Amino acid sequence: MENSTSDLTVDEAKQTAMSMERELVSRLDPDRVVSVDQLQVGGFFGCGEERIVQWTGHTEVVVTPDFDIEATVDRIVEEYSGREGFEVKRDVTSLGDPGVHITGRYGAGYLLSPGVDDNVVEILSFSPCFTLPEGMSGVDEY
């Protein structure tokens, strides 16, 4: 897996992460999705080196009580296992619920798991690592 810095701009990094969030939402059973709230503003998370960051995003999906997280995780793991440029692993949350962790190029990461609230699925995204432009701060929201 590549861990070096991509040449993405802030906007491109944000769009990459948000696009993957939407892609994961599209893998949920549409008959079980009540609402989708994709946050339009995120922050930056350091990749280790100074001024090298990831844009971080978040999507919350409200699902029906009969939503099957286990089957959803299995389906996503199976689909992304064979996809070039991604590594995928089944995960277990601190509460013992199933989840999935997908890692992409340049340190990108995507997590899908049940939320703290009942009937909520959380999708967290971390864009590929990129260089934060001069004039922007790592504590900015964007």
Residue pairs with C-beta under 8 A, 6 or more apart in sequence:
1 87
1 103
1 105
2 105
2 106
3 106
3 107
3 129
4 106
4 129
5 47
5 49
5 52
5 106
5 129
5 130
5 131
6 13
6 105
6 106
6 128
6 129
6 130
7 130
8 16
8 127
8 128
8 130
9 130
9 133
10 55
10 130
10 132
10 133
10 136
10 142
12 130
13 54
13 55
13 127
13 128
13 130
14 42
14 55
14 57
14 127
14 142
16 108
16 127
16 128
17 42
17 54
17 55
17 56
17 57
17 108
17 110
17 125
17 126
17 127
18 38
18 57
18 125
20 102
20 104
20 108
20 110
20 125
21 38
21 57
21 58
21 59
21 110
21 123
21 125
22 38
22 59
24 59
24 76
24 110
24 112
24 123
25 33
25 36
25 38
25 59
25 61
25 123
27 72
27 75
27 76
27 79
28 61
28 63
28 67
28 72
28 121
29 67
29 68
29 72
31 64
32 63
32 64
32 66
32 67
32 68
33 61
33 62
33 63
33 64
34 62
34 63
34 64
34 119
35 61
35 62
36 59
36 60
36 61
36 62
37 59
37 60
37 61
37 62
38 57
38 58
38 59
39 57
39 58
39 59
41 141
41 142
42 55
42 56
42 57
42 58
42 141
42 142
43 55
43 56
43 139
43 140
43 141
43 142
44 53
44 54
44 55
44 56
44 132
44 138
44 139
44 140
44 142
45 53
45 54
45 56
45 126
46 52
46 53
46 54
46 138
47 53
47 54
47 107
47 129
51 131
51 132
51 138
52 129
52 130
52 131
52 132
53 129
53 130
53 131
53 132
53 138
54 107
54 108
54 109
54 126
54 127
54 128
54 129
54 130
55 126
55 127
55 142
56 124
56 125
56 126
56 127
57 124
57 125
57 127
58 122
58 123
58 124
58 125
59 122
59 123
59 125
60 115
60 120
60 121
60 122
60 123
61 120
61 121
61 122
61 123
62 119
62 120
63 119
63 120
63 121
64 119
65 118
65 119
67 119
67 121
69 97
69 98
69 113
69 114
69 121
70 98
72 112
72 121
73 90
73 98
73 99
73 100
73 112
74 90
76 88
76 100
76 102
76 112
77 88
77 89
77 90
77 100
80 86
80 88
80 100
80 102
81 88
85 104
85 105
86 102
86 103
86 104
87 102
87 103
88 100
88 101
88 102
88 103
89 100
89 101
90 98
90 99
90 100
91 98
91 99
91 100
91 101
91 111
91 113
92 98
92 99
93 99
93 113
93 114
95 114
97 113
97 114
98 113
98 114
99 111
99 112
99 113
99 114
100 111
100 112
100 113
101 109
101 110
101 111
102 109
102 110
102 111
102 112
103 109
103 110
104 110
104 128
105 128
106 128
106 129
106 130
107 126
107 128
107 129
108 125
108 126
108 127
108 128
108 129
109 125
109 126
110 123
110 124
110 125
110 126
111 122
111 123
111 124
111 125
112 121
112 122
112 123
113 121
113 122
114 120
114 121
114 122
115 121
115 122
132 138
136 142
